[in-house]
Amino acid sequence: MITNYINARIIDKNSNYLGCVTVNDKIIVYAGPESDCPYKEPDNTVDVKGYALMPSFIDMHCHLRDPGYPEKETLETGMRAALAGGYTTLCAMANTRPVCATPDAVKSNTERAEKMQMCRLIQCAAAGYDLHDETPTDYAALSKVTRIISNDGVTIFSDEFMSNLLIASTDYGFIISTHCQPERHIVARDIALLKKLGGNLHIGHISRSETAQMVREAKAQGLSLTCEITPHHLFAHDLDYKVNPPIRTEADVCALIAAIKDGTADCLSTDHAPHTPEDKEKGLAGISNIEHAMQIYLKVFFDNNISLKRFSEMTSYTPARLLRMNAGLIKCGYLADIVIADTECKGFIEKDKMISRSHNTPFDGREVRGKVLRTICGGKVKYDNGLLG
Ligand SMILES: [Zn+2]
């Protein structure tokens, strides 16, 4: 089955041009000017009407709360919200109930997600049993079923535990995604250990100016590491809403934007963390934001004059490279994981219309930019809001 997407504003890390994209089954088989397209008699033609056609987004960091907290979110509700937000690959953190600490637990979630045929799921595994930095999980076995090991939600304080985890990440080829609180202290410690021991370090949700500077300096010294920024740490400052790490100051937001501009920051991740109203009242940290992440990012990028190519690099290309996926570019031979979006329209966050099971956001009524029109995973339309016709 061959589909031509014509009149598309094709945007990825390398390009921004008007053209045609041909999808055959699960794969992009052509991207370029429509006049040069070799597929003259496709089964389907979709007129994209000049809207943006980009690689769909890959979230290196979200919480789907499954198993254990169906009142907050499930694989199914989280993936439905994700697809509405333009995401087709999700790395779900391991702080479920029970904690995802064994190969069986990881496989159980990935197999369930495969049957649902919504998003691609990478179920992260815990680094320590019960997310403690005491007894390590079986890194050799876990690295065969997942790409990311993380105690996210809980900081690894033990230097010895972190050292062994870094060494294992080289031995077994997995990525460590860290949760750093206190942020400056733990990021400094982890960079020092990385310098000594090597390893595959991905620093989760950096939020401070000083942390961005530490990553910048580490990269300048030739260290190989990556980091991510969330929507809420870019979209808010001095706001009393409980997230971990906390919302910071305006100076920190400016520093994060500078880190996006100069390549210090690698990925944009959502840290989608759904909670019930009761749990938020109890003081639990987290924001439900996967369906608004693109709109927040586009607003921030537009307001700060950062290109859509850079946006695509941080939401698709770099995560795909880290996850070793053949995705993240609109290019012949790549997976047909695609989002079609209006990147220019104004919109507003409407809490009551959220698809996620949890509606915990401080951004109700805030102006954002852009709208997802259609989300395609493996060549199949998984979300369509009807606006494209
Ligand atoms: Zn975290």
Residues whose N, C-alpha, C, O or C-beta is under 5 A from the ligand:
A	BS01	ZN	D152 G153 H179 N244
